[in-house]
Amino acid sequence: MPAPINRLKQRFKAGDTTFGSWLSFAEAATSEVMGTAGFDWLVIDSEHAANDIRSIRNQLMALQTSPSSLIVRVTIGEPWIIKQALDVGAQTILVPMVESGGQARDLVRAITYPPHGIRGVGATATRASRFSNIPDYTQTADDQISLIVQVENRKGLAALDDILAVQGVDCVFIGPADLAADLGHRGDPAHPEVHAVILEMLERIDRAGKVPGILCLNEELTESYLEAGARFVAVAIDVITLVTAARATAARWIKPTAT
């Protein structure tokens, strides 16, 4: 029996445009709820959210029956962190702050078993192989692992062509908030200069044959990114979804009191 099919990787290869949400609560219960919403994919975030390997595992378990594809954004692109995420069942890894082609090549090696990579061989005792119930996991896993690298500062932008040349990188995801800050527009990812840079990056990524990705909660900006070639688009963050709905409901029914 081979490793499970990575449906998101298949959609990348098919040229589909997909939409997803960030999961930032670091809780299995809320992630399970988000898994019923109908997004193409969900990102379990451990860069900014309070996740550890156990909470990542628990969310992957809670989302096992969800039709949404699952992605784990690791804290940093360290091989041992990536190895743990893969061993608990992640098939798509998102790595923040990728700044060079060499770093991207190292990440490809981190998701790949020897002799072509450095991923530790120990999955027979882990969730990834369903605890040895997938006997051919080690032999077939590499083909079902997908790597998304995040370019989000001027250093990464300067190395974009080198990053795009790396075989094994499926998607290049632009981090608009960090990019805006590094360009001198902290807190303003919609600034015209930032917007122009992002549009150019999306077009370059698309021309290179990689999947262009972006996170944007503004509908008008999102449309412009889609026109520029974005095909992996985060349109929601669970925390923002909840707080926006909660505040709107409260404002609808609770009237301000005179002071």
C-alpha positions, 0 to 999 in steps of 0.5 A: 500500500502506497502513501496517501495521495496528496490532493493539493499537489495534484491540484497544483499540477492541474493548474487549479486555483484554490482558496483556503484559510489560516488556522491560528487558534491552535485548537483541534476543536476550532480547526475541526469546525473550520474543516466543515466550511468548504475551503480547498485547504487549511493552513495549521500555522506554527509560525505565529500561532501557539502550536507545538508538535502535539497540537499540530498532530491533534489538529491533523487528527481532528481534520482527518475527515475534512474535504479540505487539504491540510498544510502545516506552516512550520516555525522555521525551516529546520530539518528536524522541525519539518521531519516531525511535521511530516511524521505526524501526518503533514503532506504539505509543508509551508516554510516562512522567510525563504531568502535564497535558492540554496535555502530552498534546495536545503528545504527540498532535501529536508522533505525527501528521504535518502539518498536524495534527501535527509529526512530521517527514516522513522515513519513506521512508528508514526502517524504518517504511515498509520503506524505501519499500516502503510507498508510502502510509505517510506518507498512512496512518500516523497512523491506525495509531499509538497513544498511551499516556500514563503518569500516575504522580504527584499532579500528573498525578492532579490533571490526570487529567480534562484528560488524559482529555479529549484526543482521540488518547490511546488508553490511560492507564497508571498507574505504581504505583511512582512514584505510591506514592513521590509519595504518601509510600509509596516502595517500597510500591505495595500500600499501602492508600492507593495501592491506593484511589487506583489503583482510583479512577483506573482507574474514572475512566479507564474512564468517560472511554472510554480504556483503563485500564492498570496494571503489577502483579506481585501476582496478588491486586492484579491481580485487583482492578485488573481488577475496577476496569476495567483492560484493559491490564495488565502482569503480567511484567517479563523481568528479574524472570521470569528471576531468579525462575525462576533463584533457585527452581531454584537453591534447589531443588537447592543445599542450604545448607552448614554454616559 
